[in-house]
Amino acid sequence: MAVSVRKPSSTAEIKVPSIPTTGAAIPPSPAVPPAELSPSELVRGYKLLAVTMFSMMLAMSLAESIQPNFFREEIGMNGALNGYLIAIREVPGFLLIFVSAILLRRGLAHATGISLIIAGVGYTLFAPTTEYWMVIIPTLISSVGYHSWLQLQPALGLSLARKGEEGSVLGRLNSIGFLGSMLALVAVVVSLWGLERWTSIEQGPILRAFFIVAGIAAAIGAFVIWKFPTAEVDRVAARAAPRITWRPEYRLYYWLALFDGSRMQIYFAFAPFVLVEHFDVSAIELNIVLIIAMLIKWRMGPIIGQMVDRHGEKRMLTIGYVLHLTVFLGFAFSPNVWLAYLAYLGYNFMFLFSIGTTTYLKKICRREDLAPSLAMGVSLSHLTAIVVPVVAATLWDRLGYQFPFIFGTVFIFGSLFLTRKIDVARQRWDAQPAAA
């Protein structure tokens, strides 16, 4: 009988099935399957990934939180120009399946490290920019890095999760990342508030310095994740995995990724600019709102993850999309800045429910397909990345800031329709007809 090893928790013992002792002949045993991570390796992997999550989320939040005001005050951009820049930024996301095919040859951990280095270089290159055309190159470079990170990070987290605990593990790791984001935002607010209150120094040099700090933080994350332990079973799966994965049995995940990406393009391109341009929110005020948002995500991340494990992806994603609809209508029709703040906080909370899409893929796909399928999902989420921001920017210019969000509700209704079709037991790869 083959010896099988289950993935243990940090305290569980490895269980080996008993060998038959009857007089019956023992059939020839196939090769022993590759081993999972040991308990000590699981603990070390979790710590290394937690530190990397903290560092990279700190880097991303530093860069992204100051960009709206940096682009407006230092570069002279408005909401429409930002929409066009977002369209440029999302091109590497669409091409991620090809970038991933190259990076994954180095293994999951090393691919992640390389991605963080690329992102750090991109963030640093924002510092000397002074005109619109100058921000395009660092936008593209940083985009390659953090879009790669977006699909590699959950794959690393799921490699540490036992069956039935996928949402909880991702929720805890995301929570640690949100703590890094919150501390980054606190640093931005304290620095800008101190400048405004006690000095006559303009905010431009400080914003540029933050881009450099973001690059350093990303590089620290790259250094840490390089030593992430990989189970032999995952090495075998990675060697067997196709570099680019497209399987009909994962089509519901692909459609969800496409609609989610289209919705997110509108939010990331226009929600901050509604606050900054329409309601005249300052850099300090915007970052205070973001701090509150990160505090909510830090505390609620593990809880939402546990709820996904307990109640299932179908129910939790349905709740999430209904709340998304409320938030988008709130952005469109907020009569004052306070309701706009509430919509902004609401969307950040809704982001936690996206764990359900990732755990759904984990439950239905082959082990070797996980990382390349996540890459395919990120690419599909950017399939409309050029068209959607441009259409939404045109709506903003011609009709007003409300109309990009009204346009975005189309994708939310599409996601709700698709979510009702989720059936993990029937859609697992090994439950599909052989012809699939």
C-alpha positions in Angstrom: 0.0 0.0 0.0 1.3 3.4 -0.9 2.3 5.6 2.0 0.4 8.9 1.8 1.2 12.0 3.7 -1.4 14.6 4.5 -0.5 18.2 4.8 -0.2 18.7 8.6 -0.9 21.7 10.7 1.8 23.2 12.8 1.0 20.9 15.7 -0.4 17.8 14.0 1.5 14.6 13.5 2.0 13.1 10.0 -0.3 10.1 9.7 0.7 7.0 7.9 -1.9 4.4 7.1 -1.4 1.0 8.7 0.1 -1.8 6.6 -2.2 -4.9 6.2 -1.0 -7.8 8.4 -3.3 -10.5 7.0 -2.0 -13.5 5.0 -3.1 -11.8 1.8 -0.3 -10.8 -0.5 0.5 -7.2 -0.5 0.2 -5.7 -4.0 3.2 -4.0 -5.5 3.5 -0.4 -4.1 3.9 2.4 -6.5 6.5 5.1 -5.9 6.0 7.0 -2.6 4.3 10.3 -3.5 6.3 13.5 -3.0 6.2 14.8 0.6 4.2 17.8 1.8 5.8 20.5 4.0 6.8 19.5 7.5 5.2 21.3 10.4 8.3 23.4 11.0 8.4 24.3 7.3 4.8 25.4 7.4 5.5 27.7 10.3 8.6 29.1 8.6 6.7 29.6 5.3 3.8 31.4 7.0 6.3 33.8 8.8 8.2 34.5 5.6 5.0 35.1 3.6 3.6 37.3 6.4 6.7 39.5 6.4 6.6 39.7 2.6 2.9 40.6 2.7 3.5 43.3 5.2 6.4 44.8 3.2 4.7 44.7 -0.2 1.4 46.0 1.0 3.2 48.8 2.8 5.0 49.6 -0.5 1.8 49.5 -2.6 -0.2 51.6 -0.1 2.6 54.2 0.1 2.6 54.6 -3.7 -1.1 54.3 -4.4 -2.2 56.6 -1.5 -0.1 59.5 -2.6 -0.7 59.1 -6.4 -4.0 61.0 -6.7 -2.6 64.1 -5.0 0.8 63.7 -6.6 -0.7 63.4 -10.1 -3.0 66.4 -9.5 -0.6 68.8 -7.7 2.8 67.8 -9.2 1.9 66.5 -12.6 -1.3 68.6 -13.3 -3.6 65.6 -14.1 -7.4 65.5 -13.8 -9.8 62.5 -13.5 -10.0 62.0 -17.3 -6.2 61.9 -17.7 -6.0 59.5 -14.8 -8.4 57.2 -16.6 -6.2 57.2 -19.7 -3.2 56.4 -17.5 -5.0 53.6 -15.8 -5.7 52.1 -19.3 -1.9 52.2 -20.0 -1.2 50.8 -16.5 -3.4 47.8 -17.0 -1.7 46.6 -20.3 0.8 44.5 -18.3 -2.0 42.9 -16.4 -3.6 41.7 -19.6 -0.2 40.2 -20.7 0.4 38.5 -17.3 -0.2 35.0 -18.7 3.0 35.4 -20.8 5.0 37.2 -18.0 3.9 34.4 -15.6 4.9 31.7 -18.1 8.5 33.1 -17.9 8.7 33.8 -14.2 7.2 30.5 -13.0 10.1 28.7 -14.6 12.1 29.9 -11.6 9.6 28.5 -9.1 6.8 30.2 -7.2 9.0 31.8 -4.5 11.7 33.1 -6.8 9.0 34.3 -9.3 7.5 36.3 -6.5 10.9 37.8 -5.5 11.6 38.9 -9.0 8.1 40.5 -9.3 8.7 42.5 -6.1 12.0 43.8 -7.4 10.4 44.9 -10.6 7.6 46.7 -8.7 10.2 48.4 -6.4 12.1 49.7 -9.4 8.9 51.1 -10.9 7.8 52.8 -7.6 11.3 54.4 -7.3 11.2 55.8 -10.8 8.1 57.9 -10.0 10.2 60.1 -7.8 11.8 62.3 -10.5 8.8 62.7 -12.8 7.4 66.1 -13.5 5.1 65.7 -16.6 2.4 63.4 -17.7 4.5 61.5 -20.3 7.2 60.9 -17.7 4.9 58.8 -15.4 4.1 56.3 -18.2 7.4 54.3 -17.9 7.3 53.9 -14.1 3.6 53.1 -14.4 4.3 50.2 -16.8 7.3 48.9 -14.8 5.5 48.9 -11.4 2.4 47.4 -13.1 4.4 44.4 -14.3 5.7 43.8 -10.8 2.5 44.2 -8.7 0.2 42.4 -11.2 2.5 39.4 -11.0 2.4 39.7 -7.2 -1.4 39.7 -7.3 -1.5 36.1 -8.7 1.6 34.7 -7.0 0.7 35.8 -3.4 -2.5 33.8 -3.1 -0.8 30.7 -4.7 1.9 30.9 -2.0 -0.8 31.3 0.7 -2.8 28.4 -0.5 0.3 26.1 -0.6 0.2 26.5 3.2 -3.5 25.8 3.7 -5.1 22.5 4.7 -8.4 21.5 3.0 -11.3 23.5 4.3 -9.1 26.2 5.7 -8.2 28.0 2.5 -10.3 31.1 3.2 -9.0 31.4 6.8 -5.4 31.2 5.7 -5.8 33.8 3.0 -7.8 36.0 5.4 -5.1 36.0 8.1 -2.3 36.7 5.5 -4.4 39.5 4.0 -5.0 40.9 7.4 -1.2 41.2 8.0 -0.8 42.9 4.6 -3.6 45.4 5.5 -1.7 46.2 8.8 1.3 47.1 6.6 -1.0 49.3 4.5 -2.4 51.0 7.5 1.1 51.9 8.9 2.1 53.2 5.5 -0.9 55.5 5.4 -0.3 56.7 9.0 3.2 57.6 8.0 1.9 59.6 5.0 -0.7 61.5 7.1 1.6 62.3 10.0 4.3 63.5 7.5 2.0 65.7 5.5 0.2 67.0 8.6 3.5 67.9 10.2 4.7 69.7 7.0 1.4 71.7 6.8 1.3 72.7 10.5 5.0 73.4 11.4 6.9 74.1 8.2 6.6 76.0 5.0 8.0 73.1 2.9 5.8 72.1 0.0 4.5 68.5 -0.1 6.1 67.7 -3.5 9.6 66.6 -2.1 7.9 64.5 0.6 5.7 62.7 -1.9 8.7 61.9 -4.1 10.6 60.6 -1.1 7.7 58.2 -0.3 8.0 56.7 -3.7 11.6 55.8 -2.9 10.6 54.3 0.4 8.0 52.2 -1.4 10.7 50.9 -3.7 12.9 49.9 -0.7 10.0 48.2 1.1 9.2 46.1 -2.0 12.9 45.1 -2.3 12.8 43.9 1.4 9.8 41.7 0.6 11.7 40.2 -2.4 14.7 39.3 -0.2 12.5 37.7 2.5 10.3 35.5 0.1 13.4 34.1 -1.6 13.7 31.5 1.2 10.1 30.4 1.1 9.9 26.6 1.5 8.3 24.6 -1.3 7.0 21.1 -0.8 8.3 18.4 -3.1 4.7 17.7 -4.2 4.4 21.3 -5.4 7.8 21.2 -7.2 6.5 18.1 -9.0 3.2 19.8 -9.8 5.0 23.0 -11.0 7.2 20.9 -13.4 4.1 19.2 -14.8 2.0 22.4 -15.0 1.4 24.0 -18.4 3.0 27.4 -18.7 -0.3 28.8 -20.0 -3.5 27.3 -18.7 -6.9 27.4 -20.4 -9.4 24.7 -19.4 -13.1 24.7 -20.2 -13.9 23.3 -16.7 -12.7 26.6 -15.2 -14.8 28.8 -17.4 -17.0 30.1 -14.5 -13.9 31.3 -12.7 -12.7 33.0 -15.9 -16.0 34.9 -16.4 -16.0 36.0 -12.7 -12.4 37.3 -13.2 -13.4 39.2 -16.3 -16.4 40.9 -14.7 -14.5 41.6 -11.4 -11.6 43.2 -13.3 -13.9 45.5 -15.3 -15.6 46.7 -12.1 -12.3 47.2 -10.3 -10.9 49.3 -13.2 -13.7 51.8 -12.7 -13.2 52.0 -8.9 -9.5 52.4 -8.9 -9.5 54.9 -11.7 -12.3 57.1 -10.6 -13.2 56.6 -6.9 -10.2 58.5 -5.5 -10.7 61.3 -8.0 -14.3 61.8 -7.0 -13.1 62.6 -3.5 -10.1 64.7 -4.6 -11.6 66.5 -7.6 -15.4 66.7 -6.9 -15.3 67.0 -3.1 -11.9 68.7 -2.9 -10.5 66.2 -0.4 -6.9 66.9 0.6 -4.1 64.3 0.7 -4.3 64.2 4.5 -8.1 63.7 4.6 -7.9 61.0 1.8 -5.3 59.1 3.7 -7.2 59.3 7.0 -10.1 57.7 5.2 -7.7 55.0 3.8 -6.4 54.4 7.3 -9.9 53.7 8.6 -10.4 51.4 5.6 -7.3 49.5 6.3 -8.2 49.2 10.0 -11.5 47.7 9.0 -9.8 45.2 6.6 -7.1 44.4 9.1 -9.7 43.4 11.7 -12.3 41.9 9.4 -10.0 39.9 7.0 -9.7 36.8 9.1 -13.4 36.9 9.9 -14.5 37.1 6.3 -12.0 34.3 5.4 -13.6 32.1 8.1 -17.1 32.9 6.8 -16.0 31.8 3.3 -14.9 28.5 4.7 -18.0 28.1 6.8 -20.8 29.3 4.4 -19.2 28.7 1.1 -18.1 30.8 -1.9 -21.6 31.0 -3.5 -23.3 32.6 -0.5 -20.5 35.0 0.4 -19.8 36.2 -3.1 -23.6 36.9 -3.6 -23.6 39.0 -0.4 -20.5 40.8 -1.6 -21.8 41.7 -5.0 -25.1 43.0 -3.6 -23.1 45.3 -1.4 -20.9 46.3 -4.3 -24.0 47.5 -6.1 -25.0 49.6 -3.2 -21.5 51.2 -3.0 -21.4 52.0 -6.7 -24.8 53.7 -6.6 -23.5 55.6 -3.5 -20.5 57.0 -5.4 -22.8 58.1 -8.2 -25.5 59.8 -6.1 -23.7 60.9 -2.9 -25.1 64.4 -2.2 -22.2 65.2 0.2 -18.6 64.1 1.0 -19.7 62.1 4.1 -21.7 59.7 2.0 -18.9 59.5 -0.5 -16.6 58.6 2.4 -19.0 55.9 3.4 -19.1 54.5 -0.1 -15.3 54.5 -0.2 -15.0 52.6 3.0 -17.7 50.2 1.9 -15.8 49.3 -1.3 -12.6 48.6 0.7 -14.6 46.3 2.9 -16.2 44.6 -0.1 -12.7 43.8 -1.4 -12.3 41.2 1.4 -15.1 39.0 -0.3 -12.8 38.4 -3.3 -11.2 35.7 -1.3 -14.1 33.6 -2.3 -13.2 33.7 -6.0 -9.7 32.4 -5.3 -10.8 29.7 -2.9 -13.4 28.6 -5.5 -10.6 28.1 -8.1 -8.5 26.2 -5.5 -11.3 23.8 -4.9 -12.2 23.0 -8.5 -8.7 23.0 -10.2 -5.9 20.5 -10.5 -3.0 21.2 -8.1 -0.6 22.0 -10.9 -3.0 24.4 -12.6 -3.4 26.7 -9.6 -0.7 29.3 -10.3 -1.0 29.5 -14.1 -4.9 29.6 -13.7 -4.6 32.5 -11.3 -2.4 34.2 -13.8 -5.0 33.6 -16.5 -7.6 35.1 -14.2 -5.6 38.2 -13.7 -5.1 38.5 -17.4 -8.8 38.1 -18.1 -9.6 40.7 -15.4 -7.6 43.1 -17.6 -9.1 42.0 -20.9 -11.3 45.1 -20.8 -8.7 47.2 -18.9 -8.0 49.5 -21.9 -11.6 49.9 -23.1 -13.4 50.2 -19.8 -11.4 53.1 -18.3 -11.4 55.0 -21.7 -15.2 54.6 -22.0 -15.7 55.6 -18.4 -13.3 58.6 -18.8 -15.4 59.7 -21.8 -18.6 59.4 -19.7 -16.9 61.5 -17.0 -15.9 64.2 -19.5 -19.2 64.3 -21.4 -21.9 63.5 -18.8 -20.3 63.9 -15.3 -18.5 61.9 -12.6 -21.6 59.9 -11.7 -21.8 58.0 -15.0 -18.7 55.8 -14.8 -20.2 54.3 -11.6 -23.6 53.8 -13.3 -21.8 52.1 -16.1 -20.0 49.9 -13.6 -23.2 48.4 -12.2 -23.5 46.4 -15.5 -20.5 44.3 -14.4 -21.9 43.9 -10.9 -25.2 42.5 -12.2 -23.1 40.1 -14.5 -21.1 38.9 -11.5 -24.3 38.3 -9.5 -25.8 36.2 -12.3 -22.6 34.1 -12.6 -22.2 33.6 -8.8 -25.6 31.8 -8.7 -24.1 29.1 -10.9 -21.4 28.1 -8.5 -21.5 24.4 -7.5 -18.1 23.3 -6.2 -19.0 19.6 -5.9 -20.1 19.4 -9.5 -17.5 21.7 -11.0 -14.4 20.1 -9.5 -12.0 19.0 -12.2 -12.2 15.3 -11.2 -16.1 15.5 -11.3 -16.1 16.7 -14.9 -16.9 14.3 -17.8 -13.8 12.6 -19.2 -14.3 14.4 -22.5 -13.6 17.7 -20.7 
